[in-house]
Amino acid sequence: MNSPSAHLLIVDDDQITLDLLKEVLTKEGYQVYTALSGEEAISLGMDHLFDVVITDVRMREMDGMEVLKSFKKMSPDSSIIVITAFGSMETAIEAIREGAFDYISKPFRLEEIRLTVKRALEQKRILEENKLFRQELLEKYQIKNVVGRSPQMLQIYKTIAKVADSKSTILIYGERGTGKELIARSIHYNSNRNHRPFIPVDCASLVETLMESELFGHVRGAFTGAHSTKKGLIEEADGGTLFLDEIGNLSLSVQAKLLRFLQEHEIKRVGGTENIKVDVRIIAATNQPLEPLIKANKFREDLFDRLNVVSISIPPLRERKEDIPLLANHFLRRFSEENQKNISHFSPETLELLTEYSWPGNVRELEHTIERAVILTNRPVILPEDLPKKIFEEVKETGFKFPEKLLPLKEIEKRYVLKVLEETGGNKKKASEILGIDRTTLYRILERE
């Protein structure tokens, strides 16, 4: 579908050609401007933003190549289509080198003009979407947006800020679910590589026989099924960052090739003979110490030394309990918005349960727990009964404890009701029977702020 809001400029010193192209492209729904000279085109370009500029090369005084160069400086987001006479390949090649989107040879077909404009606008739309998406990623992974204010996390933020723009390899340690990829992305998007790709690779999921091909690529005929030459993930990440999660799962042969890449900054595709220069920063991660693997001859010590230039250790959630309320509220806001629910907060008892639980699945488990609670509840507050039973079972206390400070009777009443609910595994009918109240009264007590 054509974009009716697209603004086009046609530049040609032949009035008949101008009128023809304007008529054809106006019928396509575009807003079309015309210029009989290069000078007039540049003057229009100073007052208007054009999505596409179509210019003839051969014109009196200022030719199309000068128009192309001027618009590339004045309006770099405009797509330039150059019309060349007599199929002049030299001019066409020069135009592409100078940044033209495409060229069309005279005599041209009107359908060719239509299709080339359509392709130029489609590419422009994709580039603008990518730019917007990249800006969203830059904002999302700013250090200030990574949740956590414990001393351990503050130290990690300082390290990210110090190493982001360096070329050093980084090794991130952390249990499953602690957010190793989040830290790797924060490093990438706070670095001068943020305009280039961030490619995550789960080494544990790579099939051993295809590991080398996946990372380094292959040439046609390198092995059965290699019907065409293919870039590897390292090459795809050129200029950016390759994140190798669970690095300890790489085979020794792939480790050797990775070490060579880190030393020489070049790769060789499987079955190929050409050395290809690649500029990629490697960030690796592991959920277990690599030293035991080194001792067992399952991981190369020289590769470990290369990777471990800067190390970041992410503490498990149970060791930074002060971050749990922050993370829980962050996830509550996110999932409430995603599910279009008006859930404002956690009850004090719920936050206490969340804080005391050990979180063996770390931040990922907390995230899934809050998502589940948001989906299942119909109240504006998350109560203990909205949490999985295993949290109650682990944090379970023996007997009811009176609070250390004096509280209103209704607060004591509510806490006792919650304790009974905890003991009955959230069974409201059974809790009502034990308390000697009906379920309507139970709900009323639970809904107290």
Secondary structure, DSSP 8 states (H G I E B T S, - for coil): ---TT-EEEEE-S-HHHHHHHHHHHHHTT-EEEEESSHHHHHHHHHH---SEEEEES--SSS-HHHHHHHHHHH-TTSEEEEEEGGG-HHHHHHHHHTT-SEEEESS--HHHHHHHHHHHHHHHHHHHHHHHHHHHHHHHTSGGGS---SHHHHHHHHHHHHHTTS---EEEE--TTS-HHHHHHHHHHTSTTTTS-EEEEEGGGS-GGGHHHHHH-B-TTSSTT--S-B--HHHHTTTSEEEEETGGGS-HHHHHHHHHHHHHSEE--BT----EE---EEEEEESS-SHHHHHTTSS-HHHHHHHTTEEEE---GGG-GGGHHHHHHHHHHHHHHHTT----EE-HHHHHHHHHS--TTHHHHHHHHHHHHHHH--SSEE-GGGS-HHHHHHH--SS----SS---HHHHHHHHHHHHHHHTTT-HHHHHHHHT--HHHHHHHHT--
